[in-house]
Amino acid sequence: MTHIALLRGINVGGQNRLPMADLVRLFDEAGAERVRTYIQSGNVVFDAPANRAGRVATTVSSAIASQIGLEVPIVTRTATDLSRIVGASPFAKTGDDPTLLHVGFLAGRPAAAASAALDPDRSPPDECVLQGRELYLHCPNGMARTKFTNAYLDRTLGTVTTIRNWRTTLKLLEMVGE
């Protein structure tokens, strides 16, 4: 079974350096197979039985902490999940400019009260739609200017969030089909 691991906060702005060769090695050592990465910011596609995929991510996260000294949350999805996520985007269907679209991948499904606390008017003209464990974002002024930050989303939704742009999301979907 093919899985996607999304590491938050590595190799961003020169911070939290983690060479992709080291990351591939850690996934290999954790029992993943056919490990491949996309760009330098922590996008990993790997194969593992469904009952082992969660342990792979936990093992890699622990290894990064102990060997490299970084606390890096890892959010995983299956290839089937990713296909559903891409197909469910409320913004891609309307023909919006794909460079303005992003997906926030949540580690867990927010509680109903946390979902209700998400303020869609927090960052005009940005739009967000929460669907299960994904938060779809349309940010006309770019992610650098939005107030839908990881810190806000984590605090409000009560779970870890890692955001990918639409191009990266589509590339990962392409990679899981290879």
C-alpha positions as CSV (number, residue, x, y, z in Angstrom):
1,M,0.0,0.0,0.0
2,T,1.3,3.5,-0.9
3,H,1.4,6.2,1.7
4,I,2.4,9.9,1.8
5,A,4.2,11.4,4.8
6,L,4.1,15.1,5.1
7,L,6.8,16.5,7.5
8,R,6.1,19.9,8.9
9,G,8.7,22.6,9.1
10,I,11.8,21.1,7.6
11,N,14.1,23.0,5.2
12,V,11.9,26.0,5.3
13,G,13.7,29.4,5.1
14,G,17.0,27.8,5.9
15,Q,15.7,26.4,9.2
16,N,15.5,22.8,10.5
17,R,17.9,21.4,7.9
18,L,17.3,17.7,7.0
19,P,18.9,16.4,3.9
20,M,16.6,14.2,1.8
21,A,19.1,11.4,1.6
22,D,19.0,11.2,5.4
23,L,15.3,11.3,5.4
24,V,15.1,8.4,2.9
25,R,17.6,6.4,5.0
26,L,15.4,7.0,8.1
27,F,12.3,5.8,6.3
28,D,14.2,2.7,5.0
29,E,15.4,1.9,8.5
30,A,11.8,2.2,9.8
31,G,10.7,-0.5,7.4
32,A,9.3,1.6,4.5
33,E,9.8,0.4,0.9
34,R,10.2,2.3,-2.4
35,V,10.9,5.5,-0.5
36,R,11.0,8.6,-2.7
37,T,10.9,12.4,-1.9
38,Y,9.5,15.4,-3.6
39,I,11.4,18.7,-3.3
40,Q,13.3,19.5,-0.1
41,S,10.5,20.3,2.3
42,G,9.5,17.0,3.6
43,N,7.2,15.2,1.2
44,V,7.8,11.5,1.2
45,V,6.0,8.7,-0.7
46,F,6.6,5.2,0.5
47,D,5.1,1.7,0.5
48,A,4.2,-0.2,3.6
49,P,1.4,-2.5,4.7
50,A,-1.5,-0.5,6.2
51,N,-0.8,-1.9,9.7
52,R,2.9,-0.7,9.6
53,A,2.5,2.8,8.0
54,G,1.7,4.6,11.3
55,R,4.6,2.9,13.0
56,V,6.9,4.0,10.2
57,A,5.9,7.7,10.7
58,T,6.3,7.4,14.5
59,T,9.7,5.7,14.2
60,V,11.0,8.3,11.7
61,S,9.8,11.2,13.9
62,S,11.5,9.7,16.9
63,A,14.7,9.1,14.9
64,I,14.7,12.7,13.6
65,A,14.5,13.9,17.2
66,S,17.2,11.6,18.6
67,Q,19.6,11.7,15.7
68,I,19.2,15.2,14.4
69,G,17.6,17.0,17.3
70,L,14.5,18.3,15.6
71,E,10.9,17.8,16.7
72,V,9.1,17.2,13.4
73,P,5.4,16.3,13.3
74,I,4.6,13.9,10.5
75,V,1.1,13.7,9.0
76,T,0.3,10.7,6.8
77,R,-2.3,9.8,4.2
78,T,-2.8,6.8,1.9
79,A,-2.8,7.1,-1.9
80,T,-6.6,6.6,-1.8
81,D,-6.9,9.4,0.7
82,L,-4.9,11.7,-1.5
83,S,-7.0,11.0,-4.6
84,R,-10.1,11.7,-2.6
85,I,-8.6,14.9,-1.2
86,V,-7.7,16.2,-4.7
87,G,-11.2,15.4,-6.0
88,A,-12.9,17.1,-3.1
89,S,-11.3,20.5,-3.4
90,P,-14.1,23.1,-3.4
91,F,-11.7,25.6,-5.0
92,A,-10.1,23.6,-7.7
93,K,-13.5,22.8,-9.1
94,T,-14.4,26.4,-9.6
95,G,-11.4,27.1,-11.8
96,D,-9.5,29.3,-9.3
97,D,-5.9,29.9,-10.0
98,P,-4.1,26.8,-8.7
99,T,-1.2,28.9,-7.4
100,L,-3.5,30.4,-4.8
101,L,-4.8,27.0,-3.6
102,H,-3.4,25.0,-0.6
103,V,-4.4,22.1,1.5
104,G,-3.9,21.9,5.3
105,F,-3.4,18.2,6.2
106,L,-4.5,17.6,9.8
107,A,-3.1,14.9,12.0
108,G,-6.5,14.2,13.4
109,R,-10.1,15.1,12.9
110,P,-11.0,18.1,15.0
111,A,-13.7,17.9,17.5
112,A,-17.0,19.5,16.6
113,A,-16.4,22.4,19.0
114,A,-13.0,23.0,17.5
115,S,-14.3,22.9,14.0
116,A,-17.0,25.5,14.9
117,A,-14.3,27.8,16.4
118,L,-12.5,28.1,13.0
119,D,-13.2,31.7,11.9
120,P,-13.6,31.7,8.1
121,D,-13.5,35.6,8.2
122,R,-10.1,35.7,10.0
123,S,-8.1,36.7,7.0
124,P,-10.1,38.4,4.2
125,P,-10.1,37.8,1.2
126,D,-8.8,34.3,2.1
127,E,-11.3,31.5,2.2
128,C,-11.1,28.2,4.0
129,V,-13.3,25.1,3.9
130,L,-12.8,22.3,6.5
131,Q,-13.7,18.8,5.4
132,G,-12.8,16.0,7.8
133,R,-9.0,16.0,8.2
134,E,-8.3,18.6,5.4
135,L,-8.6,22.3,5.3
136,Y,-8.8,23.7,1.8
137,L,-7.4,27.2,1.5
138,H,-7.8,29.8,-1.2
139,C,-5.4,32.7,-0.5
140,P,-5.5,35.4,-3.2
141,N,-2.7,37.4,-1.5
142,G,-0.5,34.3,-0.9
143,M,0.3,32.1,2.0
144,A,2.9,34.6,3.3
145,R,0.1,37.1,4.1
146,T,-2.6,34.8,5.4
147,K,-3.6,34.7,9.0
148,F,-4.5,31.0,8.6
149,T,-1.1,30.0,10.0
150,N,-0.1,26.6,11.4
151,A,0.0,28.1,14.9
152,Y,-3.6,29.4,14.5
153,L,-4.9,26.2,13.0
154,D,-3.2,24.0,15.5
155,R,-4.5,26.0,18.4
156,T,-8.0,26.4,17.1
157,L,-8.5,22.9,15.7
158,G,-6.6,21.1,18.5
159,T,-4.4,19.0,16.1
160,V,-1.2,19.4,14.1
161,T,-1.6,20.9,10.6
162,T,0.9,20.9,7.8
163,I,0.1,22.9,4.6
164,R,1.0,22.1,1.0
165,N,0.4,24.1,-2.1
166,W,-1.9,22.7,-4.8
167,R,1.0,22.0,-7.2
168,T,2.8,19.9,-4.6
169,T,-0.4,18.1,-3.7
170,L,-1.0,17.2,-7.4
171,K,2.6,16.1,-7.8
172,L,2.3,13.8,-4.8
173,L,-0.8,12.3,-6.3
174,E,1.1,11.7,-9.5
175,M,3.9,10.1,-7.6
176,V,1.6,7.6,-5.8
177,G,0.5,6.4,-9.2
178,E,4.0,5.6,-10.3
